[in-house]
Amino acid sequence: MKTPSCTEFNTDAQVALPALTRQRDCDCTPHARRRLGGLLIGGGALAALGRAGAARAQEAECKRSTFTQMVSADQVEQAAGQQYQQMLQQASAQRALVPVDNAQMQRLRYIAKRIIPFTDGCNPRSRQWRWDVNLIGSKQLNAFCMPGGKIAFYYGILAQLQLNDSEVAIIMGHEIAHALLEHARARMGKTMATRGAIELGSALFGLGGAGRTLADMGGQLLTLRFSRDDESGADALGLVLAAKAGYDPAAGVSLWQKMMAASKGAPPQWLSTHPSGDTRIRDIEGRLPRVNPLYAQAVKPERRFGPPAA
């Protein structure tokens, strides 16, 4: 017969229940207490190691470019907020802004609500952001998150790809990662640095306006809109965010298989600013051993949603 321990624990509430009162049925010797204490300390240490591992996994993906320091974050976020509101006004005027009681709108906001709490571990500024999530009634396969946490999905990406919740979370995590890593701010900083060097060179060599224009066109090659490195970095951090929010990171593979099928005839990787679908799938598969433990530890969503009618 198993000898009961001195204290039982409710693991959900972490509240100690009253100890058993019958001393002869309770192994309450000092040795037993030491053994119980060791088990509790060991469990706590394992949990702490798990949290530390999760923090390291996210920290490894949260490095931002030094070019961000050349541009004010407040100004970038303010400008993004203004542009976002203009976009919503235009969509509303065209009756393309999906109402808040729409099932897919509720789905996006539920998934965002699960992901957002994990963002401040990557970028403390996100604690101040006024997050917003909206759905635009368009057939485009598109989604984005502007600086300051302004998220938009287009109905087409949900309907045409028939995305499950984990696939939506992978996309949302990726787009949020662009904002957390401040890729737009870094791109502006690179543009400013490049333009300053170009204007100095034009003045020194007497190129004048025409030379400056040509130089500006060449300088754009250094500041491609979300470079391959930016996209790969957002993929990596997006997987971490989705996994910690309780969504299966392996869905990144099925997501990009669907994207590849929907974008036949896309240019080869060397002609695109984005990594190819095959490259992204391979990279995601390589990252799964690091993010799967985060998913295993995460609290899973209580609500599940289906895709809209195709």
N, C-alpha and C positions, 0 to 999 in steps of 0.2 A: 504494500500500500504506500502511495506517495505521501511523504510528510509535508503538510502545508507550510508555506513560509509565513513569517511574522506579519507581513503586510502584502496586500494585493493592490494592484494598480489598475485604474481605468486608463488605458492608453490613449483613448480619445480625448478625455478631459484633463489628463495628467493630474488627477486628484487621488490622494491615498485614501483607501477605504479603511474602516476600523480594523485593528489587528484582531486576530482570533483570540478569544479569551481563555481557551483551555490550554494551559501551559504544557500539559503532557502530550497534546497533539501538535504542538508547535515547536519546531526546531529553532529555538531562540538563543542558542549558545553563542558566545562571542565569535567562534569560528564561523557559524552560520551567518552571523551579521556581517562579518568581514567578506564572506563569499558573496552575499547579496549586494553589499556595497561595491565590490569589484565588478559585478555584472552591470550595475547601474552606471558606474563610472565608465566602464568599457563601452556600453551602449551610447553614453553621451559623447565619448570621444569619437566613436564611429560617426555619429550624426554631425559632430563638429567637422570631422574630416570631409564628410560629404558636402557640407556647406562651403568649406574652404575650396574644395575641388570645383564646385559650381562657380564660386567667385573667380577662381583662376581661369576657368574656361571662358567666362564672359570677359574678364580683363584682357585676356590674350587677343580678343577680337575688337577691342575698343580704342585702339591707338588712332589718334587724329593727326592729320597733316599739320606741320608747322605753318603752312601757308594760311591757315585759319586766323592766325594772329594778325594778319595784315588788314583784316576787315572786321568791323564792329559786329558782334553777334546780335546785339539789340537791333541794329539797323536792318540786318538781313532778315531777322524774324519779323520785324515790323512790316517790311516790304512784302514778305511772303504772306502775311496775314491780310494785307490790303488786296493783293492779287487773288487770294483765295476767296475773299468776300465778293470781289468782282465776278469771279467765275460762278459762284453760287447764284448771284443776282441774274447773270445771263442765263443760266440753266433754268432758274425759276421763271424768267420771262418767256422762255421757250417751252415751259411746262415739262422740263426734263429733270427737275429735281425731285427725286423719289421721296415721298412723305415718310415721316418717322414711324408710322404704324405699319409700314410695309415689312413683310416677313424677312426679306433679304437685308433691309436696312437694320432691323433688330439683330439679325445675325452678325453683321459687321460690327455693330456697337458692342455686342456681347463678347466677341473675340477680342476686340480692342481693349475692352475693360479688363480682360485677363492678361493681356500682354503688357499694358502700360505700367503696372506696378514694378516691373523688372527693368525699366529703362533708366531709372536714376542711378543704378549701379554702374552704368556706362557713361552717362553724361549728366552731371548734377543739374545742369540748366533745365533738364526736362521736368524737374519738380515745379518749375514756374510756368511751364507751357500751359496754355489753355487748349487742351486737346479737343479736336473736333473730327467727326467722322461723317461723311456723306456719300450718297450713292447717286450717280448721274445716269439718267436713262439714255445710254448711247450704246451702239453695237461694238464700239472699239474694245480691243483687248488691252485694257490699260488700267493702271492703278498707280498712285503716288502718295508720298507724304512730304509735304513742304516743310521747310524750317519752321520750328515752333510747334510741330505736332499737328499740322493740318492735313488730314487724310481724306482721300477720295478714291472710290472704286467706280469703274464703269460697268454697267449692267452686262455688257457683252462678255466680259471675262468670266463672270459667274455662270451665265447661261450657255455660251458656246462651248466652254471647256467642261461644264458640268462638274464644278469643283466641290469636293467634300470639305468639311470644316478644317481638317489638318492642312489641306492644300491652300485654303484661304489664309490660314494662319501663317504659312510659309511665305506667301506673297506679302501679307501685312508686315510680318517681321522683317522681311527684306526692305520694304519701303521705309519703315520706321528706322531701320539701321542707317539708311542714307541720311536721315535727319540727325540721328544721334552722333554719327561720325562727321557730321557737318560737311558733307561732300560739296554742297552748293557753295558754302562759304569758302572752302578751300579752293574751289574752281575760280571764284572771284579774286581770291588772293593771288593765284597763279597768273590770272589775266592782268592784274595790276602790276605784278613784278615784271611780266613779259613786256607789257606796254611801256613801262618806265625804261627798260633796257633798250627797247626799239627806238623810242623817242630820243634817247641820249645818242644812240648810234646814228640816227638820221641827222641830228644836229651836227655831230662831229664830222660827218662825211658829206654834208650839204645835199642830202637826198631830197629834201623838201617834201611837200605834201604827197606827191605821187609815190615817192620812195617809201614814205611812212605807210601809205595805204597798202602797198605790196607787202611790206614787212608785217603789217597787222594781219594780213591774210595768212602769211606763213606762221605767225605766232599762234594762230588758232589751233594749229596742230598740236601744240603743247597743252592746250586746255580743252580737250574734247569733252563733250557733255557726258559726265559720268564715265570715266575711262574703264577699261577692262579691270584694272586694279580696284577701282571703286566698286564695280559690280561684284567682283569676287569677295571683297571685304564685306559688302552688304549681305551677300549670300551666307557667309560664315557666321556673322552676328545674328542674322535673321533666323538661322537654324537654332541658335542658342535661345533666343527669345521665345520662339514657338515651342521648343521643348520644355522650357521652364514654365510656360503657361499651360502645359498639359496636352500639347498637340504633337502628334507623331512626326518626328523630323524626317523619317523615311518617305513621307509624302512628297518631299522635294523631288524625289526621283520620278514619281508618277506625274507630278506637276509639269516637269520639263519634258516628259514624254508627250503629254497633251499639248504643250506649247509648240513642240517641234512638229507635231502632226498638223497643227492649225496654221503654222507659218511656213509651209512648203515654199521653196524658192527663195528663202532668206539668203542673204549674201554670206560667203564663207567668213570664218572668224577674222582672217587678216584684213578684210575690208570693212569690218564692223567695230564699233566701240564696245560691243558686248561680247563676252565669251560665247562660244557656240553652245548649243544645247547639249551636245555630247560631252564637251568639256565640263559644263556645269554638273551634269549627272555624275561624271567621274569624280569631280571634286566633292560633291555631296556624299557619295558613297565612301570616300576616304575620310570624311569628317564624322560619319555616323558613330564609329566606336567612341569618340569623345563626347558626343552629345546624347547618345542613348541613355547613359546613366542619369543625366538630368531629367530626361523624359520619364524614366522609371521612378524617380523620386518625386516627381511633380504630382500635385493634386489634379485629378482629371476633371474636365468640364462636366457640370451637371446637366447642361442642356446641349442637345444636338440638333442640327438643322440640316435640311436637304437642299440641293441646288434648285434653282428656279426651272420651270419648264423650258426645255430647249427651244 
